[in-house]
């Protein structure tokens, strides 16, 4: 049995890691501080023999080989970079992410199951807190709230745009936690789960970032489909109607928070794409043209911003697309290495998703990350990479401890959402 001092350290680690990702709304410093504190507290609670066993397991993990291959490509690209200093700076930051990821892996691997549940609860509550702060910032005309959350960007009408992708990655864990609470028979969850899910869904639209909108819609669809197939979640027709109504009200709520003209501009991007040309397409086309001049290892990490200006192309610090950025900065070799890593991670998450709702949350979070990174968010931002590393490792921890998934809830029916009714065992599926 774990002794009392170690239990205290594990609680500290669980609370800090649970608070870390949502704290990005308050700034990057609290996020990194919570990650560091949670990792150190977890290491303080581990035992030497068990830690050595975890290190041996990590050394033989396939994912570490894929990550190593990506870092080798990054090192080669850095050596051939247009500006060596910029590339070395980003490579150093990636090394910090790797070290942090390894520490989180060790801590989560050793963390007792009860403390993992505490971590998931803290993550869910703090994410709901971010939803509340987002709604307050959007609808309450308080300069104090805006400055407290965004500092010098308080006057920026798009200051909440980065919150949309973050919530799209984290909200599946909230939904999975609500589903788990409902199954436990928690009284408040039976009444509050559906309203909380709908309000959190609508909050992403209030942020105004179209990348977050697209990421959330995909994450929501995958969550409902896989939960219906493997976890006994059934949707009634009325719940689909409620969901569609929530979507429409969320878009209208965005207009109320901003301006109806802004809503029209946000929803009119297909018109921009067809008639006037979408500026991101020009940026992506320009990036591919520049890649052809450095096809194998690219121009180097963070060196996209040094490319020469082109007429009619908006010059930005990154191309707003994960694949174009990797192609330009790491070349075709980098694209192959990153693609292999992502496919392996998605394959593992799919296995976890079939056996545990938190594994499903990790899969949805990863898909939301890829969608947001393909439309806007710079994939090599350290906070963004750190968030997805934490999400994937958390899904791995819960999925790994679950083992083979229980087929009791496996069904092909996909209608009904909260309040949930769990299907009886389908003997015909055995």
C-alpha positions as a LaTeX table, in Angstrom:
\begin{tabular}{lrrr}
\hline
Residue & $x$ (\AA) & $y$ (\AA) & $z$ (\AA) \\
\hline
Unk1 & 0.00 & 0.00 & 0.00 \\
Unk2 & 1.26 & 3.49 & $-0.84$ \\
Unk3 & 2.47 & 5.31 & 2.30 \\
Unk4 & 0.93 & 8.59 & 3.43 \\
Unk5 & 3.72 & 10.97 & 2.27 \\
Unk6 & 3.64 & 9.44 & $-1.19$ \\
Unk7 & $-0.13$ & 9.80 & $-1.33$ \\
Unk8 & 0.25 & 13.52 & $-0.67$ \\
Unk9 & 2.82 & 13.83 & $-3.44$ \\
Unk10 & 0.55 & 11.96 & $-5.83$ \\
Unk11 & $-2.33$ & 14.28 & $-5.01$ \\
Unk12 & $-0.15$ & 17.30 & $-5.73$ \\
Unk13 & 0.97 & 15.77 & $-9.03$ \\
Unk14 & $-2.61$ & 14.92 & $-10.05$ \\
Unk15 & $-3.95$ & 18.38 & $-9.23$ \\
Unk16 & $-1.10$ & 20.21 & $-10.99$ \\
Unk17 & $-1.26$ & 18.11 & $-14.16$ \\
Unk18 & $-5.05$ & 18.36 & $-14.20$ \\
Unk19 & $-4.90$ & 22.16 & $-13.97$ \\
Unk20 & $-2.06$ & 22.55 & $-16.48$ \\
Unk21 & $-3.73$ & 22.46 & $-19.90$ \\
Unk22 & $-6.75$ & 24.68 & $-19.03$ \\
Unk23 & $-4.40$ & 27.21 & $-17.39$ \\
Unk24 & $-3.15$ & 28.22 & $-20.84$ \\
Unk25 & $-6.02$ & 30.73 & $-20.84$ \\
Unk26 & $-4.24$ & 32.55 & $-17.99$ \\
Unk27 & $-0.88$ & 32.56 & $-19.74$ \\
Unk28 & 1.96 & 30.24 & $-20.66$ \\
Unk29 & 3.91 & 30.75 & $-17.42$ \\
Unk30 & 1.25 & 29.11 & $-15.18$ \\
Unk31 & 0.98 & 26.27 & $-17.71$ \\
Unk32 & 4.69 & 25.47 & $-17.71$ \\
Unk33 & 4.94 & 25.94 & $-13.94$ \\
Unk34 & 2.11 & 23.48 & $-13.29$ \\
Unk35 & 3.63 & 20.93 & $-15.67$ \\
Unk36 & 7.01 & 21.21 & $-13.91$ \\
Unk37 & 5.52 & 21.09 & $-10.41$ \\
Unk38 & 3.29 & 18.13 & $-11.25$ \\
Unk39 & 6.19 & 16.21 & $-12.80$ \\
Unk40 & 8.52 & 16.86 & $-9.85$ \\
Unk41 & 5.84 & 15.91 & $-7.32$ \\
Unk42 & 5.16 & 12.70 & $-9.21$ \\
Unk43 & 8.83 & 11.81 & $-9.36$ \\
Unk44 & 9.14 & 12.44 & $-5.63$ \\
Unk45 & 6.41 & 9.84 & $-5.03$ \\
Unk46 & 7.89 & 7.08 & $-7.21$ \\
Unk47 & 9.93 & 4.13 & $-5.98$ \\
Unk48 & 13.35 & 3.33 & $-7.39$ \\
Unk49 & 12.67 & $-0.24$ & $-8.50$ \\
Unk50 & 9.36 & 0.60 & $-10.12$ \\
Unk51 & 10.87 & 3.64 & $-11.82$ \\
Unk52 & 13.68 & 1.55 & $-13.32$ \\
Unk53 & 11.11 & $-0.89$ & $-14.68$ \\
Unk54 & 9.19 & 1.98 & $-16.28$ \\
Unk55 & 12.40 & 3.32 & $-17.83$ \\
Unk56 & 13.13 & $-0.08$ & $-19.35$ \\
Unk57 & 9.61 & $-0.21$ & $-20.76$ \\
Unk58 & 10.02 & 3.30 & $-22.18$ \\
Unk59 & 13.29 & 2.40 & $-23.85$ \\
Unk60 & 11.59 & $-0.39$ & $-25.79$ \\
Unk61 & 8.47 & 1.63 & $-26.64$ \\
Unk62 & 7.83 & 1.95 & $-30.38$ \\
Unk63 & 6.57 & 5.50 & $-30.07$ \\
Unk64 & 9.96 & 6.61 & $-28.73$ \\
Unk65 & 11.57 & 5.31 & $-31.92$ \\
Unk66 & 9.17 & 7.34 & $-34.05$ \\
Unk67 & 9.81 & 10.45 & $-31.95$ \\
Unk68 & 13.55 & 9.86 & $-32.25$ \\
Unk69 & 13.26 & 9.66 & $-36.02$ \\
Unk70 & 11.41 & 12.99 & $-36.12$ \\
Unk71 & 14.06 & 14.63 & $-33.93$ \\
Unk72 & 16.85 & 13.31 & $-36.15$ \\
Unk73 & 15.15 & 14.85 & $-39.18$ \\
Unk74 & 14.76 & 18.12 & $-37.24$ \\
Unk75 & 18.48 & 18.03 & $-36.39$ \\
Unk76 & 19.43 & 17.46 & $-40.05$ \\
Unk77 & 17.11 & 20.26 & $-41.15$ \\
Unk78 & 18.63 & 22.56 & $-38.52$ \\
Unk79 & 22.13 & 21.90 & $-39.84$ \\
Unk80 & 20.99 & 22.93 & $-43.35$ \\
Unk81 & 18.78 & 25.83 & $-42.20$ \\
Unk82 & 18.76 & 29.28 & $-43.75$ \\
Unk83 & 19.29 & 30.77 & $-40.28$ \\
Unk84 & 21.03 & 28.36 & $-37.93$ \\
Unk85 & 20.27 & 30.37 & $-34.79$ \\
Unk86 & 16.51 & 30.36 & $-35.36$ \\
Unk87 & 16.51 & 26.64 & $-36.11$ \\
Unk88 & 18.65 & 25.78 & $-33.06$ \\
Unk89 & 16.32 & 27.84 & $-30.86$ \\
Unk90 & 13.27 & 25.87 & $-32.01$ \\
Unk91 & 15.13 & 22.55 & $-31.84$ \\
Unk92 & 16.05 & 23.32 & $-28.22$ \\
Unk93 & 12.41 & 24.05 & $-27.44$ \\
Unk94 & 11.38 & 20.74 & $-29.01$ \\
Unk95 & 13.96 & 19.01 & $-26.82$ \\
Unk96 & 12.31 & 20.61 & $-23.78$ \\
Unk97 & 8.93 & 19.26 & $-24.94$ \\
Unk98 & 10.47 & 15.79 & $-25.29$ \\
Unk99 & 11.99 & 15.93 & $-21.80$ \\
Unk100 & 8.70 & 17.16 & $-20.36$ \\
Unk101 & 6.81 & 14.43 & $-22.19$ \\
Unk102 & 9.15 & 11.78 & $-20.81$ \\
Unk103 & 8.69 & 13.07 & $-17.27$ \\
Unk104 & 4.89 & 13.11 & $-17.67$ \\
Unk105 & 5.05 & 9.57 & $-19.05$ \\
Unk106 & 7.01 & 8.37 & $-16.03$ \\
Unk107 & 4.66 & 10.11 & $-13.61$ \\
Unk108 & 1.46 & 8.85 & $-15.24$ \\
Unk109 & 2.86 & 5.32 & $-15.55$ \\
Unk110 & 3.58 & 5.22 & $-11.82$ \\
Unk111 & 0.53 & 7.19 & $-10.66$ \\
Unk112 & $-2.06$ & 5.10 & $-8.72$ \\
Unk113 & $-5.46$ & 4.69 & $-10.33$ \\
Unk114 & $-7.24$ & 6.73 & $-7.66$ \\
Unk115 & $-4.98$ & 9.70 & $-8.34$ \\
Unk116 & $-5.49$ & 9.32 & $-12.09$ \\
Unk117 & $-9.21$ & 9.68 & $-11.44$ \\
Unk118 & $-8.47$ & 12.79 & $-9.38$ \\
Unk119 & $-6.43$ & 14.18 & $-12.29$ \\
Unk120 & $-9.33$ & 13.60 & $-14.68$ \\
Unk121 & $-11.75$ & 15.28 & $-12.29$ \\
Unk122 & $-9.50$ & 18.31 & $-11.87$ \\
Unk123 & $-9.01$ & 18.52 & $-15.64$ \\
Unk124 & $-12.77$ & 18.44 & $-16.19$ \\
Unk125 & $-13.60$ & 21.02 & $-13.52$ \\
Unk126 & $-10.84$ & 23.38 & $-14.65$ \\
Unk127 & $-11.88$ & 23.04 & $-18.30$ \\
Unk128 & $-15.44$ & 23.95 & $-17.30$ \\
Unk129 & $-13.92$ & 26.92 & $-15.51$ \\
Unk130 & $-12.27$ & 27.98 & $-18.77$ \\
Unk131 & $-15.66$ & 27.69 & $-20.47$ \\
Unk132 & $-17.17$ & 29.98 & $-17.84$ \\
Unk133 & $-14.35$ & 32.53 & $-18.14$ \\
Unk134 & $-14.67$ & 32.46 & $-21.92$ \\
Unk135 & $-18.37$ & 33.21 & $-21.75$ \\
Unk136 & $-17.80$ & 35.98 & $-19.20$ \\
Unk137 & $-15.10$ & 37.54 & $-21.34$ \\
Unk138 & $-17.32$ & 37.37 & $-24.41$ \\
Unk139 & $-20.55$ & 38.69 & $-22.93$ \\
Unk140 & $-19.59$ & 40.84 & $-19.93$ \\
Unk141 & $-18.14$ & 44.16 & $-21.09$ \\
Unk142 & $-15.50$ & 44.24 & $-18.38$ \\
Unk143 & $-12.09$ & 45.57 & $-19.28$ \\
Unk144 & $-10.79$ & 44.13 & $-15.99$ \\
Unk145 & $-11.67$ & 40.58 & $-17.02$ \\
Unk146 & $-10.16$ & 41.11 & $-20.46$ \\
Unk147 & $-6.89$ & 42.48 & $-19.07$ \\
Unk148 & $-6.71$ & 39.77 & $-16.41$ \\
Unk149 & $-6.98$ & 37.05 & $-19.05$ \\
Unk150 & $-5.19$ & 38.58 & $-22.04$ \\
Unk151 & $-3.03$ & 41.46 & $-20.86$ \\
Unk152 & $-2.04$ & 43.71 & $-23.76$ \\
Unk153 & $-4.41$ & 41.86 & $-26.10$ \\
Unk154 & $-7.46$ & 42.93 & $-24.10$ \\
Unk155 & $-8.62$ & 45.26 & $-26.89$ \\
Unk156 & $-8.15$ & 42.65 & $-29.63$ \\
Unk157 & $-11.61$ & 41.48 & $-30.87$ \\
Unk158 & $-10.06$ & 38.10 & $-31.75$ \\
Unk159 & $-8.33$ & 37.59 & $-28.41$ \\
Unk160 & $-10.35$ & 34.42 & $-27.73$ \\
Unk161 & $-9.62$ & 32.76 & $-31.08$ \\
Unk162 & $-6.82$ & 30.58 & $-29.66$ \\
Unk163 & $-9.16$ & 29.28 & $-26.92$ \\
Unk164 & $-11.39$ & 27.52 & $-29.46$ \\
Unk165 & $-8.81$ & 24.91 & $-30.54$ \\
Unk166 & $-7.74$ & 24.43 & $-26.91$ \\
Unk167 & $-11.30$ & 23.70 & $-25.80$ \\
Unk168 & $-11.87$ & 21.45 & $-28.83$ \\
Unk169 & $-8.97$ & 19.30 & $-27.62$ \\
Unk170 & $-9.99$ & 19.27 & $-23.94$ \\
Unk171 & $-13.80$ & 19.08 & $-24.04$ \\
Unk172 & $-13.94$ & 15.38 & $-25.06$ \\
Unk173 & $-12.36$ & 14.62 & $-21.68$ \\
Unk174 & $-15.11$ & 16.61 & $-19.97$ \\
Unk175 & $-17.76$ & 14.66 & $-21.89$ \\
Unk176 & $-16.07$ & 11.35 & $-21.05$ \\
Unk177 & $-15.90$ & 12.35 & $-17.39$ \\
Unk178 & $-19.59$ & 13.31 & $-17.38$ \\
Unk179 & $-20.41$ & 9.95 & $-18.96$ \\
Unk180 & $-18.38$ & 8.17 & $-16.27$ \\
Unk181 & $-20.13$ & 10.15 & $-13.52$ \\
Unk182 & $-23.51$ & 9.29 & $-15.00$ \\
Unk183 & $-22.64$ & 5.61 & $-15.01$ \\
Unk184 & $-21.60$ & 5.81 & $-11.38$ \\
Unk185 & $-25.06$ & 7.12 & $-10.56$ \\
Unk186 & $-23.89$ & 10.55 & $-9.40$ \\
Unk187 & $-27.15$ & 12.48 & $-8.85$ \\
Unk188 & $-26.00$ & 15.86 & $-10.17$ \\
Unk189 & $-24.57$ & 14.28 & $-13.34$ \\
Unk190 & $-27.97$ & 12.89 & $-14.32$ \\
Unk191 & $-29.45$ & 16.39 & $-14.35$ \\
Unk192 & $-26.48$ & 18.55 & $-15.33$ \\
Unk193 & $-24.55$ & 16.43 & $-17.86$ \\
Unk194 & $-26.59$ & 17.43 & $-20.90$ \\
Unk195 & $-26.69$ & 21.19 & $-20.14$ \\
Unk196 & $-22.96$ & 21.23 & $-19.37$ \\
Unk197 & $-22.17$ & 19.40 & $-22.63$ \\
Unk198 & $-24.30$ & 21.79 & $-24.69$ \\
Unk199 & $-22.98$ & 24.95 & $-23.01$ \\
Unk200 & $-19.37$ & 23.84 & $-23.43$ \\
Unk201 & $-20.04$ & 23.06 & $-27.09$ \\
Unk202 & $-21.53$ & 26.52 & $-27.63$ \\
Unk203 & $-18.65$ & 28.24 & $-25.84$ \\
Unk204 & $-16.22$ & 27.21 & $-28.58$ \\
Unk205 & $-18.30$ & 29.05 & $-31.17$ \\
Unk206 & $-18.35$ & 32.17 & $-29.02$ \\
Unk207 & $-14.54$ & 32.32 & $-29.24$ \\
Unk208 & $-14.85$ & 33.10 & $-32.95$ \\
Unk209 & $-11.99$ & 30.97 & $-34.27$ \\
Unk210 & $-13.07$ & 28.98 & $-37.33$ \\
Unk211 & $-10.28$ & 26.46 & $-36.77$ \\
Unk212 & $-11.76$ & 25.75 & $-33.34$ \\
Unk213 & $-15.22$ & 25.40 & $-34.86$ \\
Unk214 & $-14.08$ & 22.81 & $-37.39$ \\
Unk215 & $-11.99$ & 20.94 & $-34.81$ \\
Unk216 & $-14.87$ & 20.78 & $-32.34$ \\
Unk217 & $-17.39$ & 19.58 & $-34.93$ \\
Unk218 & $-15.14$ & 16.69 & $-35.96$ \\
Unk219 & $-14.31$ & 15.80 & $-32.35$ \\
Unk220 & $-18.01$ & 15.85 & $-31.42$ \\
Unk221 & $-19.03$ & 13.69 & $-34.37$ \\
Unk222 & $-16.31$ & 11.09 & $-33.71$ \\
Unk223 & $-17.12$ & 11.04 & $-29.99$ \\
Unk224 & $-20.81$ & 10.36 & $-30.61$ \\
Unk225 & $-20.22$ & 7.73 & $-33.30$ \\
Unk226 & $-17.56$ & 5.75 & $-31.42$ \\
Unk227 & $-19.36$ & 6.10 & $-28.08$ \\
Unk228 & $-22.48$ & 4.74 & $-29.74$ \\
Unk229 & $-20.61$ & 1.85 & $-31.29$ \\
Unk230 & $-18.49$ & 0.75 & $-28.34$ \\
Unk231 & $-19.76$ & 2.42 & $-25.16$ \\
Unk232 & $-23.52$ & 2.06 & $-25.25$ \\
Unk233 & $-24.34$ & 5.73 & $-25.81$ \\
Unk234 & $-27.62$ & 6.01 & $-27.69$ \\
Unk235 & $-29.11$ & 9.17 & $-29.13$ \\
Unk236 & $-32.83$ & 9.84 & $-29.42$ \\
Unk237 & $-34.08$ & 11.93 & $-32.30$ \\
Unk238 & $-34.90$ & 14.76 & $-29.92$ \\
Unk239 & $-31.29$ & 14.92 & $-28.81$ \\
Unk240 & $-30.15$ & 15.39 & $-32.40$ \\
Unk241 & $-32.68$ & 18.21 & $-32.67$ \\
Unk242 & $-31.34$ & 19.76 & $-29.46$ \\
Unk243 & $-27.81$ & 19.46 & $-30.80$ \\
Unk244 & $-28.64$ & 21.19 & $-34.09$ \\
Unk245 & $-30.53$ & 23.92 & $-32.21$ \\
Unk246 & $-27.52$ & 24.41 & $-29.93$ \\
Unk247 & $-25.27$ & 24.80 & $-32.97$ \\
Unk248 & $-27.52$ & 27.49 & $-34.45$ \\
Unk249 & $-27.86$ & 29.29 & $-31.12$ \\
Unk250 & $-24.08$ & 29.13 & $-30.63$ \\
Unk251 & $-23.49$ & 30.88 & $-33.96$ \\
Unk252 & $-26.10$ & 33.47 & $-33.02$ \\
Unk253 & $-24.46$ & 33.83 & $-29.61$ \\
Unk254 & $-21.18$ & 34.58 & $-31.36$ \\
Unk255 & $-22.96$ & 37.34 & $-33.24$ \\
Unk256 & $-24.38$ & 38.77 & $-30.03$ \\
Unk257 & $-20.96$ & 38.71 & $-28.39$ \\
Unk258 & $-19.26$ & 40.35 & $-31.38$ \\
Unk259 & $-21.27$ & 41.73 & $-34.25$ \\
Unk260 & $-23.61$ & 40.13 & $-36.77$ \\
Unk261 & $-21.41$ & 41.44 & $-39.58$ \\
Unk262 & $-18.48$ & 39.54 & $-38.07$ \\
Unk263 & $-20.62$ & 36.39 & $-38.07$ \\
Unk264 & $-21.34$ & 36.90 & $-41.76$ \\
Unk265 & $-17.64$ & 37.28 & $-42.51$ \\
Unk266 & $-16.78$ & 34.18 & $-40.51$ \\
Unk267 & $-19.43$ & 32.06 & $-42.23$ \\
Unk268 & $-18.70$ & 33.48 & $-45.69$ \\
Unk269 & $-15.29$ & 31.92 & $-46.18$ \\
Unk270 & $-16.60$ & 29.59 & $-48.90$ \\
Unk271 & $-17.59$ & 32.71 & $-50.84$ \\
Unk272 & $-14.09$ & 34.09 & $-50.29$ \\
Unk273 & $-12.61$ & 30.80 & $-51.44$ \\
Unk274 & $-14.64$ & 30.69 & $-54.64$ \\
Unk275 & $-14.52$ & 34.32 & $-55.77$ \\
Unk276 & $-11.88$ & 36.48 & $-54.21$ \\
Unk277 & $-9.39$ & 33.80 & $-53.27$ \\
Unk278 & $-8.73$ & 32.65 & $-49.71$ \\
Unk279 & $-5.46$ & 34.13 & $-48.48$ \\
Unk280 & $-4.48$ & 30.89 & $-46.77$ \\
Unk281 & $-4.60$ & 29.06 & $-50.11$ \\
Unk282 & $-2.15$ & 31.60 & $-51.52$ \\
Unk283 & 0.11 & 31.07 & $-48.51$ \\
Unk284 & $-0.05$ & 27.28 & $-48.87$ \\
Unk285 & 0.63 & 27.47 & $-52.61$ \\
Unk286 & 3.59 & 29.74 & $-51.96$ \\
Unk287 & 4.90 & 27.36 & $-49.32$ \\
Unk288 & 4.82 & 24.43 & $-51.73$ \\
Unk289 & 6.67 & 26.51 & $-54.33$ \\
Unk290 & 9.38 & 27.31 & $-51.78$ \\
Unk291 & 9.61 & 23.68 & $-50.73$ \\
Unk292 & 10.54 & 22.70 & $-54.29$ \\
Unk293 & 13.75 & 24.66 & $-53.84$ \\
Unk294 & 14.66 & 22.69 & $-50.67$ \\
Unk295 & 12.86 & 19.37 & $-51.21$ \\
Unk296 & 14.62 & 16.94 & $-48.87$ \\
Unk297 & 15.15 & 18.65 & $-45.51$ \\
Unk298 & 13.44 & 22.01 & $-46.02$ \\
Unk299 & 14.62 & 25.46 & $-45.03$ \\
Unk300 & 14.99 & 24.66 & $-41.32$ \\
Unk301 & 12.87 & 24.93 & $-38.20$ \\
Unk302 & 11.21 & 28.32 & $-37.75$ \\
Unk303 & 12.76 & 29.55 & $-41.01$ \\
Unk304 & 9.51 & 29.95 & $-42.93$ \\
Unk305 & 9.40 & 33.56 & $-41.73$ \\
Unk306 & 12.66 & 34.24 & $-43.55$ \\
Unk307 & 11.36 & 33.30 & $-47.00$ \\
Unk308 & 11.39 & 36.14 & $-49.55$ \\
Unk309 & 8.22 & 38.13 & $-50.00$ \\
Unk310 & 6.00 & 37.30 & $-52.96$ \\
Unk311 & 3.56 & 39.57 & $-54.73$ \\
Unk312 & $-0.05$ & 38.97 & $-53.76$ \\
Unk313 & 0.86 & 36.60 & $-50.87$ \\
Unk314 & 0.35 & 37.61 & $-47.26$ \\
Unk315 & 3.66 & 37.14 & $-45.47$ \\
Unk316 & 3.08 & 35.50 & $-42.09$ \\
Unk317 & 5.34 & 33.84 & $-39.54$ \\
Unk318 & 3.92 & 30.38 & $-40.27$ \\
Unk319 & 1.77 & 28.97 & $-43.10$ \\
Unk320 & $-1.26$ & 28.12 & $-40.91$ \\
Unk321 & $-1.13$ & 24.45 & $-41.93$ \\
Unk322 & 0.74 & 21.62 & $-40.24$ \\
Unk323 & 1.60 & 19.82 & $-43.46$ \\
Unk324 & 2.75 & 22.87 & $-45.37$ \\
Unk325 & 4.83 & 23.99 & $-42.41$ \\
Unk326 & 6.47 & 20.59 & $-42.00$ \\
Unk327 & 6.99 & 20.33 & $-45.75$ \\
Unk328 & 8.66 & 23.74 & $-46.02$ \\
Unk329 & 10.72 & 23.54 & $-42.83$ \\
Unk330 & 11.60 & 19.81 & $-42.70$ \\
Unk331 & 11.19 & 18.71 & $-46.33$ \\
Unk332 & 9.69 & 15.50 & $-47.65$ \\
Unk333 & 11.77 & 13.44 & $-45.22$ \\
Unk334 & 10.23 & 15.35 & $-42.33$ \\
Unk335 & 6.72 & 14.88 & $-43.70$ \\
Unk336 & 7.23 & 11.11 & $-43.88$ \\
Unk337 & 8.64 & 10.97 & $-40.34$ \\
Unk338 & 5.86 & 13.11 & $-38.84$ \\
Unk339 & 3.19 & 11.18 & $-40.76$ \\
Unk340 & 4.54 & 7.86 & $-39.48$ \\
Unk341 & 4.50 & 9.16 & $-35.90$ \\
Unk342 & 0.94 & 10.52 & $-36.17$ \\
Unk343 & $-0.40$ & 7.36 & $-37.81$ \\
Unk344 & 1.13 & 5.22 & $-35.08$ \\
Unk345 & $-0.32$ & 7.44 & $-32.34$ \\
Unk346 & $-3.77$ & 7.45 & $-33.98$ \\
Unk347 & $-3.66$ & 3.67 & $-34.33$ \\
Unk348 & $-2.90$ & 3.30 & $-30.60$ \\
Unk349 & $-5.58$ & 5.81 & $-29.64$ \\
Unk350 & $-8.13$ & 3.98 & $-31.75$ \\
Unk351 & $-7.42$ & 0.83 & $-29.79$ \\
Unk352 & $-7.82$ & 2.70 & $-26.50$ \\
Unk353 & $-11.00$ & 4.42 & $-27.77$ \\
Unk354 & $-12.74$ & 1.08 & $-28.18$ \\
Unk355 & $-12.06$ & 0.10 & $-24.60$ \\
Unk356 & $-12.36$ & 3.26 & $-22.55$ \\
Unk357 & $-14.22$ & 6.56 & $-22.90$ \\
Unk358 & $-11.08$ & 8.46 & $-21.90$ \\
Unk359 & $-9.21$ & 6.71 & $-24.68$ \\
Unk360 & $-11.98$ & 7.95 & $-26.96$ \\
Unk361 & $-11.48$ & 11.45 & $-25.53$ \\
Unk362 & $-7.80$ & 11.23 & $-26.39$ \\
Unk363 & $-8.61$ & 10.17 & $-29.95$ \\
Unk364 & $-11.06$ & 13.06 & $-30.38$ \\
Unk365 & $-8.56$ & 15.49 & $-28.87$ \\
Unk366 & $-5.86$ & 14.32 & $-31.27$ \\
Unk367 & $-8.17$ & 14.70 & $-34.26$ \\
Unk368 & $-9.17$ & 18.19 & $-33.07$ \\
Unk369 & $-5.48$ & 19.05 & $-32.75$ \\
Unk370 & $-4.80$ & 17.97 & $-36.33$ \\
Unk371 & $-7.79$ & 19.87 & $-37.73$ \\
Unk372 & $-6.92$ & 23.08 & $-35.87$ \\
Unk373 & $-3.27$ & 22.76 & $-36.89$ \\
Unk374 & $-4.30$ & 22.26 & $-40.52$ \\
Unk375 & $-6.38$ & 25.45 & $-40.61$ \\
Unk376 & $-4.71$ & 28.01 & $-38.40$ \\
Unk377 & $-2.77$ & 27.14 & $-35.26$ \\
Unk378 & 1.02 & 26.92 & $-35.65$ \\
Unk379 & 1.88 & 23.31 & $-34.93$ \\
Unk380 & 5.38 & 24.04 & $-33.60$ \\
Unk381 & 4.21 & 26.37 & $-30.83$ \\
Unk382 & 5.58 & 24.85 & $-27.66$ \\
Unk383 & 2.42 & 25.28 & $-25.57$ \\
Unk384 & 0.33 & 23.66 & $-28.33$ \\
Unk385 & 2.64 & 20.66 & $-28.62$ \\
Unk386 & 2.81 & 20.33 & $-24.83$ \\
Unk387 & $-1.00$ & 20.27 & $-24.55$ \\
Unk388 & $-1.38$ & 17.46 & $-27.09$ \\
Unk389 & 1.47 & 15.48 & $-25.51$ \\
Unk390 & $-0.32$ & 15.69 & $-22.15$ \\
Unk391 & $-3.65$ & 14.70 & $-23.71$ \\
Unk392 & $-2.21$ & 11.71 & $-25.59$ \\
Unk393 & $-0.28$ & 10.46 & $-22.57$ \\
Unk394 & $-3.35$ & 10.75 & $-20.36$ \\
Unk395 & $-5.41$ & 8.76 & $-22.86$ \\
Unk396 & $-2.60$ & 6.19 & $-23.03$ \\
Unk397 & $-2.47$ & 5.89 & $-19.22$ \\
Unk398 & $-6.17$ & 5.17 & $-18.89$ \\
Unk399 & $-6.30$ & 3.00 & $-22.00$ \\
Unk400 & $-3.23$ & 1.02 & $-20.98$ \\
Unk401 & $-4.71$ & 0.24 & $-17.55$ \\
Unk402 & $-8.03$ & $-0.82$ & $-19.07$ \\
Unk403 & $-6.69$ & $-3.66$ & $-21.18$ \\
Unk404 & $-9.07$ & $-5.34$ & $-23.62$ \\
Unk405 & $-12.27$ & $-3.42$ & $-24.10$ \\
Unk406 & $-15.52$ & $-4.75$ & $-22.75$ \\
Unk407 & $-17.86$ & $-5.78$ & $-25.55$ \\
Unk408 & $-20.89$ & $-5.51$ & $-23.32$ \\
Unk409 & $-21.81$ & $-2.10$ & $-24.73$ \\
Unk410 & $-20.80$ & $-2.83$ & $-28.33$ \\
Unk411 & $-23.63$ & $-2.05$ & $-30.74$ \\
Unk412 & $-24.23$ & $-0.65$ & $-34.18$ \\
Unk413 & $-27.02$ & 1.68 & $-32.97$ \\
Unk414 & $-26.08$ & 5.34 & $-32.79$ \\
Unk415 & $-29.12$ & 7.26 & $-31.59$ \\
Unk416 & $-29.63$ & 8.84 & $-27.96$ \\
Unk417 & $-27.34$ & 11.07 & $-25.88$ \\
Unk418 & $-27.58$ & 12.21 & $-22.31$ \\
Unk419 & $-29.52$ & 11.30 & $-20.27$ \\
Unk420 & $-27.99$ & 7.95 & $-21.14$ \\
Unk421 & $-29.68$ & 4.61 & $-21.26$ \\
Unk422 & $-27.30$ & 1.70 & $-21.45$ \\
Unk423 & $-28.12$ & $-1.15$ & $-23.71$ \\
Unk424 & $-28.53$ & $-4.68$ & $-22.50$ \\
Unk425 & $-25.90$ & $-7.11$ & $-23.58$ \\
Unk426 & $-26.32$ & $-7.92$ & $-27.26$ \\
Unk427 & $-25.81$ & $-11.68$ & $-27.31$ \\
Unk428 & $-26.00$ & $-11.78$ & $-31.06$ \\
Unk429 & $-22.76$ & $-9.81$ & $-31.30$ \\
Unk430 & $-20.76$ & $-12.48$ & $-29.42$ \\
\hline
\end{tabular}
